[in-house]
Amino acid sequence: MVGTMTTAEAPETTGTGDAKGASVIANAIAVLRTFSAEEPLLGVTEIASRVGLHKSTVSRILATFEQEHLVERDPETRRFRMGLGLIAIAGPLLAELEERRVAHPVLGDLTEQTGETSALMVWNGTESMCVEQIASHHEIKHTTPLGARYRDAMSSSVQVFLAAEPAERVRELLRSGAVSYRGLDDEGLEGYAIRLDDVRKRGWAINYGESSIDEVGVAAPVYDHRGEIAAVVLIAAPRFRVSRERLQSLGEACAAAAWQVTTRLGGRPPGSSGQGQH
């Protein structure tokens, strides 16, 4: 579960209509954010405990969401999941994401070339979020569902995004727990800084079963016209199918695909001039 909000974090109610309205909206958003790819089905009691609201309040929020098809009930368990109405809300945003539109054919080629799932990730300041995916054709595969969010420091896409952040910002995110990391002592933080430096030099990041023992991820940056990271191309694969030797070829393929998206966006890597290399 990520991004939940307790009532203590919601705006205080001061008796004015604006404050009450803001609090209601904050609570509603907190309820929606309890759902995740890992836990798509949740009951009222579970949600209430996570957001710090009374069950009756959560029930009212969910009832309104259900009317608008933002959530739906599982017919067997009677628990809730996100509804298709959210697609109607998010659709215009996804359609306008130039990175997503430009990346789609490149991701398709990348999946055909490697046989593994490819995805496009964006950064919201603390999490890597999936906005496009082309799934592997293999029966056994790893997928990255649209809207999935990752905040593990060892996730390959998170590594790429953090490699572009100032060192103090990285330490702040790790120490605060906004990005989860198990090695929070000085030695661990120094080791992670070295890892990010390697990502910058290599041009792509590796997650060889470090955030999930069965999964391998490689990721490479997509740059905009200012030389800043606009997105990340990710390849996700089952670990049993990826030897250390194949890991290198996947990383190179991922970096090449990310460069294709960069050039199609008119982007350039940091420190270069013009519209990128061709």
C-alpha positions in Angstrom: 0.0 0.0 0.0 1.3 3.4 -0.9 0.2 7.0 -0.7 -2.4 6.6 2.0 -3.6 9.7 4.0 -4.7 9.7 7.6 -7.2 12.2 9.0 -4.4 13.9 10.8 -2.9 14.7 7.4 -6.2 16.0 6.0 -7.0 19.8 6.2 -8.4 20.8 9.6 -12.1 21.5 9.7 -12.5 25.0 11.0 -16.3 25.3 10.5 -16.0 27.0 7.1 -17.5 25.3 4.1 -14.1 25.5 2.2 -12.3 23.6 5.0 -15.0 21.0 5.3 -15.1 20.5 1.5 -11.3 20.2 1.4 -11.4 17.6 4.2 -14.0 15.5 2.4 -12.0 15.6 -0.8 -8.8 14.6 1.0 -10.6 11.7 2.7 -12.0 10.5 -0.6 -8.6 10.6 -2.3 -7.1 8.7 0.6 -9.7 5.9 0.2 -8.9 5.6 -3.5 -5.2 5.4 -2.8 -5.5 2.4 -0.6 -6.0 0.2 -3.7 -2.9 -1.1 -5.4 -1.8 -3.7 -7.9 -0.6 -5.8 -5.0 -3.9 -5.4 -3.1 -6.7 -4.8 -5.6 -9.5 -6.0 -3.4 -10.2 -4.4 0.0 -13.0 -4.4 2.5 -14.5 -1.4 4.3 -12.8 -2.3 7.6 -9.4 -2.7 6.0 -9.7 0.7 4.2 -11.0 2.4 7.4 -8.0 1.2 9.4 -5.5 2.4 6.8 -6.9 5.9 6.3 -7.8 6.5 9.9 -11.5 7.1 9.2 -14.6 5.6 10.8 -16.2 2.7 8.9 -19.4 4.6 8.4 -17.5 7.4 6.7 -15.6 5.0 4.4 -18.9 3.3 3.6 -20.5 6.6 2.5 -17.5 7.4 0.3 -17.5 4.0 -1.3 -21.2 4.2 -1.9 -20.7 7.4 -3.8 -17.8 6.0 -5.7 -19.8 2.9 -6.6 -22.6 5.1 -8.0 -20.1 6.8 -10.3 -18.4 3.5 -11.2 -15.1 4.6 -9.6 -15.2 1.4 -7.5 -17.1 -1.9 -7.8 -17.9 -4.8 -5.6 -16.5 -8.3 -6.1 -19.7 -10.4 -6.4 -18.3 -13.2 -4.3 -16.4 -11.5 -1.5 -18.3 -8.2 -1.5 -15.0 -6.4 -1.2 -14.2 -3.4 -3.3 -11.9 -2.9 -6.3 -11.3 0.1 -8.5 -13.9 0.6 -11.2 -13.8 1.2 -14.9 -15.1 4.8 -14.3 -11.5 5.7 -13.4 -10.4 5.0 -16.9 -12.8 7.7 -18.2 -11.3 10.2 -15.8 -7.7 9.2 -16.6 -8.2 8.7 -20.3 -7.7 12.3 -21.4 -4.5 12.6 -19.4 -3.1 9.4 -20.8 -4.0 10.5 -24.3 -2.2 13.7 -23.9 1.0 12.2 -22.6 3.3 12.7 -25.6 5.9 10.3 -24.1 3.3 7.5 -24.0 2.2 8.1 -27.5 5.7 8.3 -28.9 6.9 5.3 -26.9 4.2 2.8 -27.7 5.6 1.6 -31.1 9.1 1.5 -29.6 7.9 -0.6 -26.7 6.2 -3.0 -29.1 9.4 -3.5 -31.0 11.4 -3.9 -27.8 9.0 -6.7 -26.6 9.2 -8.4 -29.9 13.0 -8.2 -29.9 13.6 -9.4 -26.3 10.5 -11.5 -25.7 10.0 -9.7 -22.4 7.5 -7.2 -21.0 8.4 -3.6 -21.7 6.9 -0.5 -20.0 7.1 3.3 -19.9 7.5 4.8 -16.4 7.1 8.4 -15.2 8.1 10.0 -11.9 5.7 11.7 -9.5 8.4 13.0 -7.1 8.5 9.9 -4.9 7.3 7.0 -7.0 7.9 5.5 -10.4 4.5 5.0 -12.2 3.6 2.9 -15.2 1.8 4.7 -18.0 2.2 2.2 -20.8 3.0 -1.5 -21.1 3.5 -4.2 -23.8 3.3 -7.6 -22.2 5.6 -10.5 -23.0 4.1 -13.3 -25.1 5.6 -15.9 -22.8 3.2 -17.9 -20.6 5.4 -17.1 -17.6 6.1 -13.4 -17.5 6.3 -10.3 -15.3 4.0 -7.5 -16.0 3.7 -3.9 -14.9 0.0 -2.9 -14.8 -1.0 0.6 -15.9 -1.0 2.8 -12.9 1.3 0.6 -10.8 3.6 2.6 -8.5 7.1 1.6 -7.3 9.0 3.1 -4.5 11.6 0.5 -3.7 15.1 2.0 -4.0 16.3 -1.1 -5.8 13.6 -1.0 -8.5 15.5 -0.3 -11.7 13.2 2.5 -12.8 13.5 4.2 -9.4 17.3 3.9 -9.6 17.2 5.8 -13.0 15.0 8.5 -11.7 17.0 8.9 -8.4 20.3 9.0 -10.4 19.1 12.3 -11.8 18.3 13.8 -8.4 20.7 15.8 -6.3 22.5 13.7 -3.7 20.8 15.5 -0.8 17.4 14.9 -2.3 18.1 11.2 -2.6 19.2 11.0 1.0 16.1 12.9 2.1 13.8 10.5 0.2 15.6 7.4 1.6 15.8 8.7 5.2 12.1 9.8 5.3 10.9 6.5 3.9 9.3 8.1 0.9 11.5 5.7 -1.1 12.0 2.4 0.8 15.5 1.2 1.3 16.8 -1.3 3.7 20.4 0.0 4.1 19.8 3.3 5.9 23.1 3.4 7.8 25.9 5.6 6.5 27.7 2.7 4.8 24.5 1.7 3.1 23.7 5.2 1.9 27.3 5.5 0.5 26.9 2.2 -1.3 23.7 3.3 -2.8 25.2 6.6 -4.0 28.0 4.6 -5.7 25.3 2.5 -7.3 23.5 5.5 -8.7 26.8 6.8 -10.1 27.2 3.5 -11.9 23.8 3.9 -13.4 24.7 7.3 -14.7 27.9 6.0 -16.2 26.4 2.8 -17.7 23.3 4.5 -19.0 20.9 1.9 -17.5 20.0 0.4 -14.2 19.9 -3.2 -13.0 17.6 -4.9 -10.5 18.6 -8.6 -10.5 16.1 -10.0 -8.0 16.9 -7.3 -5.4 13.4 -5.9 -4.9 11.6 -9.2 -5.8 13.7 -12.4 -5.8 11.9 -13.8 -8.9 12.1 -10.7 -11.0 14.7 -9.0 -13.1 14.4 -5.4 -14.2 16.5 -3.1 -16.4 15.7 0.5 -17.1 17.1 3.4 -19.1 16.3 7.1 -19.2 14.3 9.1 -21.8 15.3 12.7 -22.0 13.3 15.8 -23.1 14.6 18.8 -25.1 16.1 20.3 -21.9 18.2 17.3 -21.2 16.0 16.3 -18.2 14.6 12.8 -17.6 11.0 12.8 -19.0 10.4 9.0 -18.5 12.1 5.7 -18.2 11.9 2.6 -20.5 11.7 -0.6 -18.4 12.1 -4.3 -19.3 10.7 -6.8 -16.7 11.4 -10.5 -16.9 11.4 -13.6 -14.7 14.8 -14.1 -13.2 15.1 -17.8 -14.3 15.1 -16.6 -17.9 17.9 -14.1 -17.5 21.5 -15.1 -17.1 24.1 -12.6 -16.2 25.2 -12.6 -19.9 21.7 -12.0 -21.1 21.3 -9.2 -18.6 23.9 -7.2 -20.5 22.0 -7.6 -23.8 18.7 -6.7 -22.2 20.3 -3.5 -20.8 21.7 -2.5 -24.1 18.4 -3.1 -25.9 16.6 -1.1 -23.2 19.0 1.8 -23.5 18.7 1.7 -27.3 14.9 1.8 -27.1 15.0 4.7 -24.6 17.3 6.6 -27.0 14.8 6.0 -29.8 12.0 7.6 -27.7 14.4 10.4 -26.7 15.1 11.3 -30.4 11.4 11.0 -31.3 10.6 13.6 -28.6 13.4 15.9 -29.9 15.2 15.3 -26.7 18.9 15.2 -25.8 21.0 13.8 -23.0 22.2 16.2 -20.3 25.3 18.3 -21.2 24.8 17.9 -25.0 23.8 20.6 -27.4 21.3 20.6 -30.2 18.5 18.1 -30.6 20.4 15.0 -29.7 22.7 12.7 -31.5 21.4 10.7 -34.5 
